[in-house]
């Protein structure tokens, strides 16, 4: 291999890497790991991007604080790339699904209720909200300088115990998921932002979060075709898919081969490292010609079993075009890991571990994606900021967001309570203080004569809070199930927080049935609200007089009210409107509940 050929190969390999810049510490912190958010581009990172010629960057909520800052950061990242050895623009990527997984600050962008909320509107509204949400998400991301969104999720959620997908799915009906996912994808891409169908070949029937372990799906081949693969195959056949993300999941009926992990043990090969799944199935059988990107490689489904170099080489051999977050780059010392990784992949080609032609063809696919979605405009940063401020949270966008929330609101079963609420005193039992404020303030806007008290389950005091419940005529209990996963927080850096919240969540789930039973024994009426995935209804709310599902619970403090917080959340506005008799609950459950007949 000549020097020119090696340089061409090195640049092709670098273009196949997407790095995470969530945190950066100029010096090694006394207590690792580094947790300082990177909001302006440091010279060391600019130099790394320029000198390596990497293909893309993923940004997280920690990187994003205000409109001008987001635009300037994306601008500086692009300039570092364009002035570097590759001279190629970056894929600037983000996870902006809507609902649970949102990275743009909620008070700055339009977040929407998420996919299961959209699924609940399908019988009444068809593809409308999938299309409108995709359009708005794409338009707002493009205004900020992003060109790739890792959405939509088209996993078919057929497992009630799924800890990581659940409400991020459009539902349990494969064809409905396929149609909604395609509609959202195409609308987003029409705004100049590449969408990402995920997580191939399907994360919907797992009881393990691939952030914390390696899930295994035992579906037979027929079920895989009829459920897991159907949304991907449907969209590919329409010619609309430019990017697909892999899942760190074992599928023995798709690939039963074994791989030796970093401990020298044999294990079933995960989909992300499987040529049978990514090349034989996705490329050859399903005819996908676009870009394949891995899920984050620091997730335990890969990182717990393979070192970064081995995992990168294996996924490239499997047929991946882009490897996402293969190494940590959060301190100056860690920055050396990226050129070392590129060197090792070059060596793997020289030694025959990887096929040179496949690497070059793969890099060409990445380049074609960039040519389709990236245009280096002539607007200055200040002009981009002015333009974005006229787009983000535009009144029309917010109107669609609220309309989706209203249309998704679902009444489960019959109601034994009259609306609008005629009670004098209502006590709320909510997951935390922000939900207390959002629900209380929304009710005060729509039922001004109602006396409302609220208990946050995070600060529950039995004597005081039980007395408030005893004084009330009606108890409204809201629950969020399951607990947060790492993807909501942002990634693997947050696992300690996620684990702590899971323990608090267990305590809340134990408290809810006790409070409902106590209220019923005292002759009070009970309203139960499922704020996330509605599977919990069968276990928690059999005695409730009215059961509602919102599929979302997100809130934000209205800017300028921090001293006396005004907290807004579309789901709470919808609940208040419904309880005031101003709207109907026309949503329909997109998943089946045991013990219900809705």
Phi, psi and omega in degrees: 000123180289167178298320179296317179296320180293320178296320177298317179297315182300318180291325177295318179296317180299323180294345181266013183240131175243122186255158178254130179240036187301316180234152170205127176246127181298333177229154180301122181293151180300324178240093180297160002274170176295134180230025181270115182300139177267106182247342170233148188281113178289154180304323182297320181286323176299317179295321179298315179297316182293316188282332180268331182070037181295161189274334185194171180223144170246133178250151181241176182303325181299333181280349195236118185239317178210171189299310182296318180299317181297315182293318181294319179298314179296321177298313182294322176298315180296319180296321178300320180288313184294331179269006184263191186296328182278327184066017183253143175291163180269147160284112179262108192245160184200154172261095179236073184284328195095154180074236185295324189249100182220133180252329176292132179310132188297334179279354180253329182240172178265121191263328183065172185273348180099174191292320182291329173298317178296319177301324181292339180270351189302314182300328183265326190239359178061229186270002190306308186284333172296315180294313183293320179294319177298320179297313183290315179302314180295317182296318182288321179294318179299323180296334181269353178102002177280148178234356175224132172242127179278071180198157006270159170280122179243027172292137180268108189279090180258004180244112180300338182266012181296117187275347190238331180266290180034252188290352174284350178269152174289344179149199186253356181263113188304316183292323178295317176301316181299313183292318180292317180298316179296318180298316180292318179301310183295322179295320179295315183291333175294343177266005177090018178239123179290130175270168181227110173288133181212156005242111187287136005269014176137128182244017189278338181245060178234147174248008178237137175276124182290353169289330187247348181197188182245102181292158178224127180252122185262017179303142172285171187297324180295316179295320178302315181293317187280338184243290191293312186278340190305312181297324179291313182297319181301312183291321179297318181295335177278355178071026188253356191260125177252341180212139176229137179259139180280164174246139175277075187219143174271132178233084186302334180274000170251325177208110181260008180287162181247157178226147178272125182273184185296340179270003181082010181263149176276137179213159177295137186287125177290156182303322181299335182249017188252115175291326179299325183273315187275325180261305184294315183277300189291314182282302190280311183285312185272349173076025181282126183248000182274203186265132174259126177240144177283159162291171184304128185279356175272359178289149187299334179303337175244308189295334180286347186239338187225144174283159188303322181293312179300316182297319180295314180297318181294320181287326174295320178296327180290335179124009179291142176267321182234129175258126187260122175056056182284332181223154178277135185227052189256358175220160178306321180296323181288339182299334180294342183293331184290307177299327177297319179297315180299317177303316184293324178291321175303316179297322179298325176292314180301324184271002176085006176290328179235149181272123183300315182300318180296322178298315182292320178295320179298315179297327177294325176296318178298317180297319179296322177298317180296318181296330181284324190246349184247124171233129180275098184286172183258003181288142173286168178302316182294324177292321177297320180297313180299318179295315182295323181294338175275353182251313183297132180052038174301144181308325177294324178293315180295326178295321177292320178302313180290323178297321176297314180300316179297315184289333181281337185306125188239129171265126182258117180077187181277154179256136174249040182214141183266144179236148358293157183303131181253358183294158177271325185231129178237131176249132180257137172241104190242159184297328181201178186294322182297324178289324174304308183295316182298316182289316182296314182292323178294318178295322180295331178288327189250341178226071190294339181276352185278134173271123189236130170238160183215140173245128169273127180294344177286338182233034185298127176240108190308311187294311183292312187286327176294327178293320177296322179293319180296327181282346186271160174271326184226142174250126173250119182248130178240140184226146176241114179224139356280184178294166179300148172249173184299329184296328179290318179292323181142333180158196188294339179298342190257012190298326179296318178296318181297317180295320178295319180293328178296321178293316177297324180296321178299319179296319179297316182295331176284328183286324189301307181298327179297315182291321178296316180297319180296318180294317180294321179296331179272006177079021181262157175273150184232131172251128177247132180237120172272117185267353179227244182276129191281003180304332183294341187302318183300323183274324190264336193236029181296337182264355185291148180276339178211129181238129181231150175232134181247337181066009180196159187209006191290147181222164169210155176280129179296125181306138179093354181246017187302325181295321176228084197302128166259117187252127183242141172207127183305321181297323182286326174297318179295317179300315181296318178299319180294313182293337176273000178078019184267338175223163174259158176267095186260356178294156177232142184303126176271001176225158181273142176248137176289135176082008176240159182238015183295000000 
